[in-house]
Amino acid sequence: MDLIKVIQNSFNKLSKGQKLIAEYIMNHYDKAAFMTAATLGETVGVSESTVVRFANTLGFEGYRELQKELQELIKNKLTTVQRISLSGDFSNYENALKQVVKKDMDNMERTFNEMDYGAFETAVEMTLSANTVYVIGLRSSSFLAGYLGFYLNFLLDDVKVITTGPNDVFEQLLKANEKDVVIGISYPRYSKRTLEALDYVKEKGCQIIGITDSLISPAAQYADATLIASSNMLSFVDSLVAPMSLINGFIVAIGMEKKEDITTYFEDLEYIWKKHGVYITNNKNKS
């Protein structure tokens, strides 16, 4: 359940001090999500221990768990302007670069530590056994979808990347059926159209692989196998480094299973690329 609804449902049984915390969170969730227990207590005029007891009353082991849930909640609620206001110290270019790289490294580490290898194996098997593989990711996730589709087209016979354009996403998914798999890529702020498309193919009996940021994300609710890669925000920029790494691993795993089939295919491609000068083969400077 939405954390705000949990707080609303528990409001009457809270103490006077805890009600002050609840009211502040409901009215200023974007700020509260990044406050320590001590800071939140000081802001509303209660002790740190009251903040911890408030979290316990809502069913959390401690304030850290409540804060984590609140941060997950606001990923889809914060506007771009609000995300800018939550940025760290970008007082100079060097510091901005360091913070962004550090955040990407944190996302990579979290993704590595929390990887569900069983779900990963299931997703690979689902993809290999599908008649047609549809890939959908809109808005900022479209870059991930295009990248995944680009390489899967080298490895599999029938891959379709769903895009926004003359044909609506539903028209592009019209022929999808229970023998197909749909890979839905969805990161905050979650695209409503992507979720509507996943709901549509779910009704058609398609298998769904979700690539998203958490098991409580909207896309995970539709997925038969969910692959998680962290994308914790920093300012208005979406951190898609960890999702890209996860997708790379997924592509390599598919390639391992199709290695013998695609060797000849890539040999033909190399001939075509060389014949038509697709890639630079001699990068020596010409005077």
Secondary structure, 3 states (H helix, E strand, C coil): CCHHHHHHHHHHHCCHHHHHHHHHHHHCHHHHCCCCHHHHHHHHCCCHHHHHHHHHHCCCCCHHHHHHHHHHHHCCCCCHHHHHHCCCCCCCHHHHHHHHHHHHHHHHHHHHHCCCHHHHHHHHHHHHHCCCEEEECCHHHHHHHHHHHHHHHHHCCCEEEECCCCCCHHHHCCCCCCCCEEEEEECCCCCHHHHHHHHHHHHCCCEEEEEECCCCCHHHHCCCEEEECCCCCECCECCCHHHHHHHHHHHHHHHHHCHHHHHHHHHHHHHHHHHCCCCCCCCCCCC
